[in-house]
Amino acid sequence: MGRVEGKIALITGGSRGLGEAQARTMTAEGATVVITDVLDDEGAALVADGGAAEYLHQDVTDEAQWASLMSDVVNRHGRIDIVVNNAGVVHDANVEDTTLEAWRHVNAVNSEAVFLGTRAAIEVMKNQDPKGGSIVNISSIAGLVGIENLAAYNASKGAVRLFTKSAALHVAEARYNIRINSVHPSYTWTPMVQLLADNTGDRDGFFDALGAAHPLGRPGEPMDIAWGVLYLASDEASWVTGSELVIDGGITAR
């Protein structure tokens, strides 16, 4: 029996990178996985390849879309057991070089959308029978420590960390049987990190530098994060809420 056998899971930003790895892992472990994204071709390809059950187009910053999306999923699948707020963007700029437009975009996708997704998930999970579920919010080590060229990203991921704790306390005290946790990856070799690498003009050199920076000697791989998300989504983590799971090759231990 799979670790999330029979559960209905929704993963935002699921078409590639961390979201794709999470979708493939939960599918392999028995869940019916609905992925959302704005990358329609990649999302459809993942479904066709058996990595997820369904793909839906979603702008995670649109409040109205959240309401219709959740209603659609529940109408077709009966319930939602797992929501992973994974969608994210990065802006490679320090505080002086960050425009207000870029700041607002990064925080809308990385922070406000996590709020919208968490709130929408709670509304479904507290009213279904049996009630309950697991919400996993993807933060970053940038939600724990400062990174000089990621000013807006730092702010957005730090917000996810503490928002997650607030929401977890609320649903626990309300006895909704919902758990909410955050995950904090370090640099993982995804298209987002590859963009940062390309901005340096030396992708291979950036990769090597990441390996040297992490005590375990390499940057992360998407599956490193997917296994942690799977644990928090599963019943194995039934006494885990308001926590921050750091998956970082040891870099924040220094």
N, C-alpha and C positions, 0 to 999 in steps of 0.2 A: 504494500500500500504506500502511495506517495505521501510526502510530508505535508502537502496541502491538497490532498485528494478530495475532490468534490466541491472545492471552494470556488467562488467567483471572484476574480481579481481584476482590478482596473489599474493600469499603469500609464501615466502620462509621459510624454516624450519617449514613447516605447519603440520608435522605428529603428533606432540605431544606438550604438554606444552602450552605456550602462542600462538603458531601458530595454534594449534588445536582449542583453544577457539575462536580465531579470525575467523577461517574458519567456525566453527559451527554458530557463531553469524551472519556473513555476509550472509551465506546461508539462515538462518532463516529470514533474512531481505531482501531477494529477489535477491541477487547477484548470478551469476554463478562463483563459486570459483575454481580456479586451484591452487593446492598446490604443492610445490616442496620440496625435501628433499633427504637425502641419506638413510633414514630409510624406506626402501621400504615396508616391511610388515606392519608397522604402518600406512603408507600413504594409502596403498591399503585398509586396514581395515576401515580407516576413510571414504573413498569414499563409501565402501560397506555399511557403517552405515548411509549414507546420510548426512554426515557432510561436504562434499565437492563434487564438480562435477567431478573433475579429479585429478589424481596424476601423476607427472612427476619426474623422477630421475634427480637431478641436483647437481653438485658440484659448489657452488656459487662463488668459487675462480677462476673458469675457464672462461676466457674472451670469448673464442669461444663458449662455451655452452650458454652464455647469448644471443648471436646473434641468434643462431639456435632456442633457446627456445622461444624468443619473436616472431620470424617469425612463428613458429609453432602455437602458441596461436592465433596470429592475423589471420593466414590463416583459422583456424577453427572457430573462434568466431567473427572475423571482426574488433575487436578493443580491447584495454585494458584501463579501466577507473581507476583502483586502483592497485597500487603496494605497498606491505608491505615488506620491507627488514627486516625480522624478524630473519633469521638464525643467530645463535650465539653459541659460546663455551666459557668456563671459564677455567682458570688455577689458582689453589689455591696455590699461592706462592708470597712472598714478593720480592723486587727488588734483594736482594742478592741471593735468591734461584731460580730465574727465569733464565732458559737457553735461549740462543739466538734462538734455535729451537722452544721452546715454545712461546717466544715473537712473532716470525714471524708467527707462526700458528694462534695464537689468533688474531693478527692484520690483517692477511689475511682474516679470516672468518668474523670478527666483523667490520672491517673498510674498507679494500679494496673491499670486496664484496658489501658493501653498495654503494660505489662509482660506481662499475660496474653496479649494479642494477638500481641505480638512473639514470646514463647516458643512459642505455638501455631503460629505461622507458620514458625518455624525448624524445629520438629519435622517439619512436612510438607515444607518445601523441601529440607532436607538429605537426605531419603530418597527423593525422587521421581527419575525418570529422564527426561531429564537433570536432575540436581540443580541447585538454585539458585533465585533470585528476588530481588525488590526489596520491602523494607518501608519505608514512609514514615510517620513519626510526626508528627502535627500538634501543634506547640508554639505559640508566640506570641512577639511581642516582649516579652510579660510573662514569658517564660523568659530574657530577656536584661537587662531593666531593671525597676526597681521602679515600681509604680503604686499610689498611696497607698490607693485604695479597692478594691483587688483582692487582699487579703492571701492568701486561700486559693488563688485562681487563680494568683497569682505563684508560690506554692510548688509547685503542681502542674505548671505549665508549665516551671519551672526544673528539676524532677526529670526531665521528659521529655527535655530537652536533654542532660543528662549521662548518663542511662540509655542513650539512643540511641548515644552514643559508646562506652560500655562494651560494649554488645551488638554494635556494628559491629566493634570490635576482636576480640571473641571469635570471631565467625563468619568473619572474614577469616583469622585465624590458624589456624582449624580447617579452612580450605580448603573451606568449604561452598558457595562461589560464591553467597553471599547478600550483598546490599548493604543497609545500613540508614542512613537519613538522617532529619533532622528539618526541618520547615518552620516558619518564624516570621512569620506575618502580623501586620500592625498592624490597627487597627480597620477591619474590612470590613463593609459594610452588609448584614448577615445578621439573621435573627430574634434572635440572641443580642445583637448590638450594638444592635439596635432596642429590646430590653428595657432596656438601660442608658440609652438615650435617653429612653425613656418614664419611667424612674425620676426623671429630672430635671424632668419636667413640661413639657418643651418639646422635642419631637422635632426640629422644624425647626431650632431654635437649636442643638441638639446636633450635628446634621448639619453645619451651617455652621461650628461650632467645630472639628469634626474636619477639615474642609477647610482651615481656617486653620492648624491644627497641623501638617499634613503639607506638606513642601516642594513636592510635586507638586500641591498645591492641592485635593485631594479625598480622601475616605476610599476604601478599597479596594472593589472589586467582586468577587463570588465567582470570576469567570473569571480575575481577576488571580492568584489562588492556584491555581486548577485547572491553569493552564498550567505552573506550577512543579512541581506534583505529577506531572503527566504526564511532564515531563522526567526526574525522578528515577525514575519507574516504568519508563521506556523503556530500551532498550539504548543510547541516546545517552549515558547516564550510567554506562556500564560501568566507569569508573575513578573513580567518586564514591561514597565511603562514609564514614560518621562525620562528615558535613558538616552544617552548618546553613544552610539557604537562607532568607535574610531577604527578605521581600517586604513592604515597609512604606512605600512612598511617600517614602522618605528620612528618616523621622522619627528613626531611631536614629543617623543620621549626624551629628547635632548634638552 
